[in-house]
């Protein structure tokens, strides 16, 4: 897939950015280098004032092995650097925000960068270049991908997302309009569930008296597994300060007698807060970037859905 990687790098350079390709780029296995090497390289990048953003090619696997090797105090003292990604990258970006107070971006990987952004959404480049305090509004385009992935080996230059199905946000917990504000935090259920109950997923560390807008999304586990994972995260306090829950649209399978939507309600319905599903914050294209740690307002009604983030 080197052709796709090269295209993404050229697109960044065309915007005026200098791109540094890391040493840990071996694609023959499920990891790009031993954990100690990856942790050292990531720490170098996050503490180098010349590097403004770290964006991996894709989500990857087993980033959990880096957590005990990262010096979060050292990273927190350095000039803030954006880290961008989703999927297994949730294992890193969510703890980074919780432990250092530095915002991170969930919603794109580097290989997604060449895609044209659908109307109503922003790219990660729009987010990281936005002035502090500027409201960043996004609205669902009403279309998404029904299944499958693009073949970057055969079509490395593809720029148009396949959005062949219709659908917008869905309120799961009841009816009525939603208008709620809080700080964003969340990520991929399958990876974050493994951190529940550890210091790496302690949401009480987010400053301020406002509640949290918690977002979660499932990539591939069936509804029973997602239900168990969400129950576990709730029992470990991840949703304690939630004023609303956003749930990403998913192609993960139902469980026969339990759908993905029902799994969410089973685990989180007792929270008594609005639960809005089919949000573009997961593995189903298109991608709506969310900033961990940002203040946000979510509006949802029969007429319009919108999320406005402010980087403070």
C-alpha positions in Angstrom: 0.0 0.0 0.0 3.0 2.3 -0.3 1.3 4.1 -3.2 -1.5 5.3 -1.0 1.0 6.3 1.7 3.0 8.3 -0.8 -0.2 10.1 -2.1 -1.2 11.0 1.4 2.3 12.5 2.1 2.2 14.4 -1.1 -1.2 15.9 -0.2 0.2 17.1 3.1 3.3 18.6 1.4 1.0 20.4 -1.1 -0.6 22.1 2.0 2.8 23.4 3.0 3.6 20.8 5.7 7.0 19.0 6.0 6.5 15.3 6.5 8.8 13.2 8.6 8.3 9.4 8.1 9.1 7.4 11.3 11.5 4.6 11.6 8.9 2.1 12.8 7.2 1.4 9.5 7.6 -2.4 9.0 4.3 -3.6 7.5 5.1 -7.4 7.4 3.5 -8.1 10.8 0.7 -6.8 13.0 3.1 -4.3 14.6 5.7 -2.1 13.0 8.5 -2.7 15.5 9.0 -4.0 19.1 7.1 -2.1 21.7 10.1 -0.4 23.2 11.2 1.0 19.8 7.7 2.2 19.0 7.3 3.8 22.5 10.6 5.6 22.2 9.9 6.9 18.7 6.4 8.2 19.7 7.8 9.9 22.8 10.5 11.5 20.6 7.9 12.8 18.3 5.6 14.1 21.0 8.4 16.0 22.7 10.0 17.5 19.6 8.7 21.1 19.2 9.3 20.9 15.4 6.7 18.1 15.1 3.2 19.5 15.2 1.1 16.3 14.5 1.6 12.6 14.6 -0.7 10.7 12.2 -0.3 6.9 11.7 -1.3 5.3 8.4 -4.2 3.4 10.0 -5.5 2.2 13.4 -3.1 -0.7 13.8 -3.2 -3.5 16.4 -2.3 -3.9 20.1 -1.1 -0.4 20.8 -1.9 -1.3 24.4 1.6 -2.6 24.8 2.9 1.0 24.6 1.0 2.4 27.5 3.3 1.3 30.4 6.3 2.4 28.3 5.3 6.0 27.7 6.4 8.8 29.9 3.1 10.7 30.2 4.6 13.3 32.6 7.4 14.1 30.1 4.9 14.2 27.2 2.5 16.4 29.2 5.3 18.9 30.0 6.2 19.3 26.3 4.7 21.7 23.9 1.4 20.1 22.8 1.4 18.0 19.7 -1.7 16.7 17.9 -2.1 12.9 17.7 -4.7 11.9 15.1 -6.3 8.5 14.5 -9.0 6.0 15.3 -9.7 2.3 15.7 -6.9 0.8 17.9 -5.4 4.3 18.1 -8.1 5.0 20.7 -5.9 2.9 23.0 -3.4 5.8 22.9 -5.2 9.0 22.1 -7.9 8.7 24.8 -5.3 8.1 27.6 -3.1 10.8 26.2 -5.9 13.3 26.7 -6.9 12.0 30.1 -3.4 11.8 31.5 -1.9 14.9 30.0 -4.8 17.2 29.3 -3.7 17.6 25.7 -6.4 17.4 23.0 -6.3 14.5 20.5 -8.3 13.9 17.3 -10.4 10.8 16.7 -11.8 10.3 13.2 -9.2 10.0 10.5 -6.0 8.1 9.7 -3.3 9.2 7.3 -4.5 6.9 4.5 -7.9 8.7 4.7 -6.4 12.1 4.0 -6.6 12.0 0.2 -10.4 11.5 0.3 -12.6 14.5 -0.5 -14.5 15.6 2.6 -18.3 15.3 2.2 -20.3 18.5 2.6 -21.1 19.2 6.2 -18.0 17.4 7.6 -14.4 18.5 8.3 -11.2 16.7 7.8 -8.5 16.3 10.5 -6.5 18.9 8.7 -9.3 21.4 9.2 -9.4 20.6 12.9 -5.7 20.9 13.6 -5.3 24.1 11.7 -8.3 25.8 13.3 -7.7 28.9 15.5 -8.2 28.4 19.2 -11.7 29.3 20.2 -13.2 29.0 16.7 -16.4 27.0 16.7 -16.1 23.9 14.4 -19.6 22.9 13.2 -20.3 19.5 11.5 -23.6 18.1 10.2 -24.3 14.6 8.9 -24.3 14.4 5.1 -27.2 11.9 5.2 -25.2 9.2 3.3 -22.7 6.5 4.3 -21.0 3.4 3.0 -23.1 0.3 3.1 -20.1 -2.0 3.5 -16.6 -3.0 2.4 -13.3 -1.0 2.1 -11.4 0.5 -0.8 -8.6 -1.5 -2.3 -5.5 0.8 -1.9 -3.3 -1.7 -3.6 -5.3 -1.6 -6.9 -6.5 1.9 -6.5 -4.0 3.9 -4.5 -5.2 7.3 -5.9 -8.9 7.0 -5.0 -10.3 10.2 -3.7 -14.1 9.8 -3.7 -15.7 8.0 -0.8 -18.3 5.4 -1.7 -21.5 6.7 0.1 -24.2 4.4 -1.3 -26.6 4.2 1.6 -28.9 6.8 3.3 -29.3 7.4 7.0 -28.9 10.0 9.7 -28.6 10.1 13.4 -31.0 8.0 15.6 -32.0 8.7 19.2 -32.2 5.4 21.0 -33.4 6.3 24.5 -36.7 7.9 23.6 -38.1 10.8 21.6 -37.7 14.5 21.7 -35.0 17.0 20.7 -31.5 16.9 22.1 -29.5 20.0 23.1 -26.6 19.2 25.4 -23.1 20.5 26.1 -20.0 18.9 27.6 -16.4 17.9 27.0 -15.8 15.1 24.5 -14.1 11.8 25.3 -14.4 8.4 23.9 -13.3 6.0 21.2 -13.5 2.4 20.0 -15.3 0.0 22.3 -13.2 -3.0 21.5 -10.0 -1.3 22.5 -11.1 1.0 25.3 -12.9 -1.8 27.2 -9.5 -3.4 27.9 -8.5 -0.2 29.8 -11.6 0.0 31.9 -10.7 0.3 35.6 -7.1 1.3 34.9 -5.6 4.8 35.3 -5.5 5.1 31.6 -9.2 5.4 31.3 -10.0 7.6 34.4 -12.4 10.2 33.0 -12.5 12.1 36.4 -9.2 13.7 35.3 -11.0 16.0 32.8 -11.0 19.5 34.4 -14.1 21.6 34.9 -17.6 21.2 36.3 -19.3 20.4 33.0 -20.3 16.9 32.2 -18.9 14.7 29.4 -20.1 14.0 26.0 -19.0 10.4 25.7 -18.8 8.8 22.2 -18.3 5.1 21.5 -18.2 3.0 18.4 -18.0 -0.7 17.6 -15.9 -2.0 14.7 -16.4 -5.8 14.5 -17.5 -7.5 17.7 -21.1 -8.9 17.8 -23.8 -7.2 19.8 -23.4 -9.6 22.9 -19.7 -8.7 23.2 -20.3 -5.0 22.7 -23.0 -5.2 25.4 -20.7 -6.9 27.9 -17.9 -4.4 27.1 -20.2 -1.4 27.6 -21.5 -2.8 30.8 -17.9 -3.2 32.0 -16.9 0.3 31.1 -20.0 1.7 32.9 -19.3 -0.4 36.0 -15.8 1.0 36.0 -17.0 4.6 35.9 -16.3 5.6 32.3 -19.8 7.0 31.9 -20.2 8.5 35.4 -20.1 12.1 34.2 -21.9 11.6 30.9 -24.6 14.1 29.9 -25.1 12.3 26.6 -23.7 9.4 24.7 -22.9 9.4 21.0 -22.7 6.0 19.3 -21.0 5.5 16.0 -22.6 3.9 13.0 -21.4 0.3 12.7 -21.3 -2.7 10.4 -20.6 -5.0 13.3 -23.0 -7.9 13.5 -26.0 -8.2 15.6 -26.3 -11.1 18.0 -29.4 -13.0 16.8 -31.7 -11.8 19.6 -29.8 -8.6 20.3 -29.1 -5.8 17.8 -26.2 -3.4 18.2 -28.6 -0.6 19.1 -30.3 -2.9 21.7 -26.8 -3.7 23.1 -26.2 0.0 23.8 -29.5 0.5 25.4 -29.1 -2.6 27.6 -25.8 -1.4 28.9 -26.3 2.3 29.0 -30.0 3.0 29.1 -29.9 3.2 32.9 -27.7 6.4 32.7 -30.8 8.4 32.0 -29.1 10.6 29.4 -29.7 11.1 25.7 -28.2 8.4 23.5 -27.8 9.3 19.9 -26.7 6.5 17.5 -25.5 6.3 13.9 -23.1 9.2 14.3 -20.3 9.3 11.7 -17.6 8.8 14.4 -16.6 5.2 13.7 -15.3 2.8 11.1 -18.1 3.4 8.6 -17.4 6.2 6.1 -17.7 9.1 6.0 -15.7 10.3 9.0 -16.6 13.0 11.5 -13.5 14.0 13.5 -14.1 14.5 17.2 -11.6 16.2 19.5 -11.0 14.5 22.9 -11.1 17.2 25.5 -12.9 19.8 23.4 -16.0 21.6 24.6 -18.9 20.6 22.4 -22.6 21.1 21.9 -24.8 18.4 20.3 -28.1 19.2 18.7 -30.5 16.6 17.3 -34.0 16.9 16.1 -36.2 15.6 13.3 -35.2 18.6 11.2 -31.4 18.9 11.9 -28.4 17.2 13.6 -25.2 19.1 14.4 -22.2 19.0 16.7 -20.2 22.1 17.3 -16.7 21.8 18.9 -14.6 24.5 20.4 -10.9 24.2 21.0 -10.2 26.1 24.3 
